[in-house]
Amino acid sequence: MNGPRKLLYVKSFGCQMNVYDSRRMADTLAPQGYVETAAADDADLVILNTCHIREKAAEKVYSELGRLRRMKDAAASEGRDLVIAVAGCVAQAEGEEIIRRQPAVDLVFGPQSYHRLPELLARAARDGKAVDTEFPVDNKFEHLAEPTPAATRARGVSAFVTVQEGCDKFCTFCVVPYTRGAEVSRPAQKILTEIEHLAAAGVREVTLIGQNVNAYHGEGPDSRPWSLARLLRRVAQVGGIDRLRYTTSHPRDMDDDLIAAHRDLHELMPQLHLPVQSGSDRILAAMNRRHSRADYLDVVKRLRDARPDLALTSDFIVGFPGETESDFAATLSLVSDVGYSGAFSFKYSPRPGTPGADMDDQIDEQTKSERLQRLQQAIDRNQAAFNRRCLGMSFDVLFERPGRYAGQLVGRSPYLQPVQATAPAALIGGIATVTITEVASNSLFGALAPGAQPRAPQPALLPAGA
């Protein structure tokens, strides 16, 4: 460790990849003497890891920066320096504009540059400000420090692992190709080594993440490109990892091998996030989604043929330019046809630099709000129906943490639902069978099966690094 102990506060906005990136930022700064704190007020360095998918997400960042400016002024009055950094996709998109709008910011850097954080902080200290929004030639994953076992244990029994970044699809509503760049896949062995370290520190569930995760094509140990299906099969053999998930997927990349993995791997949980965005072929074409409604429903059928107990969630955008009431009705009917266990839904928000922002026939806010309300009501009905079907069923639950009340633990069902049950603290980090006795809108309540004990991690099926 170099220099005195310093406190670091990182706040993530947006997707799971930002959560992963934030943790790797902390790992990168740990050798410099930085220790994470849960309170920005105590910090010597605050990093906002930002999302640029929706307009309000960006405005939330500027609102937060206003609060941090006042905090920085208060720290200065006490003779203490507070360094403020903005990272992620808003940083990549807006660069020096952030410092112009909020001069209290010391450092701005994009999602491909955080492996250079020590160097960037030194530059900001020397020059007063630093901005790095280039897409570097070097691969950040080659330079990141591994988290310590203690840091991994403190983060819980479930972990995200980035396997792929960027997107080549260029949906007309999306900024990802411009802020994260072209699709890049990490080598399979690097991913396996990271997951082996996580398992050794007590992680039981891993979610493989990427902007377009099922387009994964990283180099395998055999020097050939591996698909996501092949990677999942190998990760399932890592000792201690009992549960696998992946997100976010594109329907066009859901190939036969990946569908077969849902059939073959009991470690792969029966829940999949498969964004569709709209149920209208006309709007799907305008979005450049490169699939039709029929294509999507065919993928759903093939998945459910392979894994009949599979639950699906999705993403929807309402009020895309030119969306008629008929187009919106097609989205509502798709929700009914698929029967999602949940979904995320948003009003279309024009992002500067994307084709959608320049399209004619922009939809007014009142219409978008009214459609969003109707869509969310339909999604909520589907989710409630799915949860009701769980009543009386028994699930294996991975317990993650204590609950709100004494003697209560909270875990996750195979379908990613929060499950609350009275259980001994020894079950944290373990998997036990729970019978669902009560259903609420966003969680389940259950009772442990008689004599339930934490299930030990499964041993490795292959030696590490095989």
FENHUUR-V207970 format. One record per backbone hydrogen bond with DSSP energy under -1.0 kcal/mol. NH is the residue of the N-H (numbers start at 1). CO is the residue of the C=O. E is the energy in kcal/mol with one decimal. If there is no record, write none. Layout:
NH&CO&E ; NH&CO&E
//
This chain:
2&31&-2.1 ; 6&33&-2.8 ; 8&35&-2.7 ; 9&45&-2.5 ; 11&47&-2.6 ; 13&49&-2.5 ; 19&15&-1.1 ; 20&16&-2.4 ; 21&17&-2.9 ; 22&18&-2.6 ; 23&19&-1.8 ; 24&20&-2.0 ; 25&21&-2.2 ; 26&22&-1.9 ; 27&23&-2.0 ; 28&24&-2.3 ; 29&25&-1.9 ; 30&26&-1.2 ; 32&29&-1.3 ; 33&30&-2.0 ; 34&29&-1.7 ; 35&6&-3.1 ; 37&8&-2.7 ; 42&39&-1.1 ; 43&40&-1.3 ; 44&7&-2.5 ; 45&7&-1.8 ; 46&83&-2.7 ; 47&9&-2.6 ; 48&85&-2.5 ; 49&11&-3.0 ; 50&87&-2.3 ; 58&54&-1.3 ; 59&55&-2.1 ; 60&56&-2.2 ; 61&57&-1.1 ; 62&58&-1.5 ; 63&59&-2.1 ; 64&60&-2.4 ; 65&61&-2.4 ; 66&62&-1.6 ; 67&63&-1.5 ; 68&64&-2.3 ; 69&65&-2.3 ; 70&66&-1.5 ; 71&67&-1.7 ; 72&68&-2.8 ; 73&69&-2.3 ; 74&70&-2.0 ; 75&71&-2.3 ; 76&72&-2.4 ; 77&73&-1.9 ; 79&76&-1.8 ; 80&75&-2.7 ; 83&44&-2.7 ; 85&46&-2.8 ; 86&107&-2.7 ; 87&48&-3.3 ; 89&50&-1.8 ; 92&88&-2.1 ; 93&89&-2.3 ; 94&90&-2.6 ; 95&91&-2.2 ; 97&94&-2.3 ; 98&95&-1.7 ; 100&96&-2.1 ; 101&97&-2.6 ; 102&98&-2.3 ; 105&102&-2.1 ; 106&84&-2.6 ; 107&84&-1.6 ; 108&130&-2.3 ; 109&86&-2.4 ; 110&132&-2.2 ; 113&110&-1.7 ; 116&113&-2.2 ; 117&114&-1.5 ; 120&116&-2.6 ; 121&117&-2.8 ; 122&118&-1.9 ; 123&119&-2.0 ; 124&120&-2.4 ; 125&121&-2.2 ; 126&122&-1.9 ; 127&123&-3.1 ; 128&124&-1.9 ; 130&106&-1.6 ; 132&108&-2.7 ; 142&139&-1.6 ; 143&140&-1.7 ; 152&148&-2.3 ; 153&149&-2.5 ; 154&150&-2.0 ; 156&153&-1.2 ; 159&205&-2.3 ; 161&207&-2.4 ; 163&209&-2.6 ; 164&209&-1.3 ; 165&184&-2.7 ; 167&181&-2.0 ; 172&287&-1.9 ; 174&171&-1.5 ; 178&175&-1.4 ; 179&175&-1.8 ; 180&176&-3.2 ; 181&176&-1.0 ; 184&165&-2.7 ; 186&163&-2.4 ; 188&219&-2.7 ; 191&187&-1.6 ; 192&188&-2.7 ; 193&189&-2.4 ; 194&190&-2.0 ; 195&191&-2.4 ; 196&192&-2.5 ; 197&193&-1.9 ; 198&194&-2.1 ; 199&195&-2.7 ; 200&196&-2.1 ; 201&197&-1.1 ; 202&199&-1.6 ; 203&198&-2.3 ; 204&157&-2.9 ; 205&157&-2.0 ; 206&243&-2.2 ; 207&159&-2.6 ; 208&245&-2.6 ; 209&161&-2.4 ; 210&247&-1.2 ; 213&248&-1.9 ; 215&212&-2.4 ; 216&213&-1.6 ; 220&224&-3.1 ; 223&220&-2.3 ; 226&218&-3.4 ; 231&227&-2.2 ; 232&228&-2.9 ; 233&229&-2.2 ; 234&230&-1.8 ; 235&231&-2.7 ; 236&232&-2.2 ; 237&234&-1.4 ; 238&235&-2.0 ; 240&458&-2.4 ; 241&238&-1.7 ; 242&204&-2.0 ; 243&204&-1.8 ; 244&267&-3.1 ; 245&206&-1.8 ; 247&208&-2.2 ; 249&273&-1.0 ; 253&250&-1.7 ; 254&251&-1.4 ; 255&253&-1.5 ; 259&255&-2.2 ; 260&256&-2.4 ; 261&257&-1.5 ; 262&258&-1.2 ; 264&260&-2.3 ; 265&261&-2.5 ; 269&244&-2.6 ; 271&269&-1.6 ; 272&311&-2.4 ; 274&313&-2.9 ; 276&315&-1.3 ; 277&315&-2.8 ; 278&276&-1.2 ; 284&280&-2.8 ; 285&281&-2.2 ; 286&282&-1.8 ; 287&283&-2.2 ; 288&285&-1.1 ; 289&284&-2.4 ; 296&292&-2.2 ; 297&293&-2.6 ; 298&294&-2.1 ; 299&295&-2.0 ; 300&296&-2.4 ; 301&297&-2.3 ; 302&298&-2.4 ; 303&299&-2.5 ; 304&300&-2.4 ; 305&301&-2.3 ; 306&302&-1.7 ; 307&303&-2.6 ; 310&307&-2.3 ; 311&270&-2.4 ; 313&272&-2.3 ; 316&344&-2.1 ; 317&277&-2.3 ; 318&346&-2.7 ; 322&361&-2.6 ; 323&320&-2.6 ; 328&324&-2.3 ; 329&325&-2.3 ; 330&326&-1.6 ; 331&327&-1.3 ; 332&328&-2.2 ; 333&329&-2.3 ; 334&330&-1.6 ; 335&331&-2.1 ; 336&332&-1.7 ; 337&333&-2.6 ; 338&334&-2.7 ; 339&335&-2.1 ; 341&312&-2.5 ; 344&314&-2.7 ; 346&316&-2.0 ; 348&318&-2.8 ; 354&351&-2.0 ; 356&172&-2.8 ; 358&355&-1.3 ; 359&356&-1.2 ; 368&364&-2.2 ; 369&365&-2.8 ; 370&366&-2.3 ; 371&367&-2.5 ; 372&368&-2.5 ; 373&369&-2.1 ; 374&370&-1.8 ; 375&371&-2.7 ; 376&372&-2.8 ; 377&373&-1.9 ; 378&374&-1.8 ; 379&375&-2.6 ; 380&376&-2.7 ; 381&377&-2.0 ; 382&378&-1.9 ; 383&379&-2.7 ; 384&380&-2.8 ; 385&381&-2.2 ; 386&382&-2.4 ; 387&383&-2.7 ; 388&384&-2.4 ; 389&385&-1.6 ; 390&387&-1.1 ; 391&388&-1.3 ; 392&436&-2.4 ; 393&390&-2.3 ; 395&434&-2.8 ; 397&432&-3.0 ; 398&412&-1.9 ; 399&430&-2.4 ; 400&410&-2.7 ; 401&410&-1.7 ; 403&408&-3.6 ; 408&405&-2.0 ; 409&421&-2.9 ; 410&401&-2.9 ; 411&419&-2.7 ; 412&398&-1.7 ; 413&417&-2.3 ; 416&413&-2.1 ; 419&411&-2.6 ; 420&444&-2.5 ; 421&409&-2.2 ; 423&407&-2.1 ; 427&424&-2.2 ; 428&425&-2.0 ; 429&399&-3.0 ; 430&427&-2.7 ; 432&397&-2.1 ; 434&395&-3.1 ; 435&447&-2.9 ; 436&393&-3.0 ; 437&445&-2.4 ; 438&445&-1.8 ; 440&443&-2.7 ; 444&418&-2.8 ; 445&438&-2.8 ; 446&420&-2.4 ; 447&435&-2.4 ; 449&433&-2.4 ; 452&449&-2.1 ; 455&431&-1.6 ; 461&237&-1.8 ; 466&463&-2.1
//
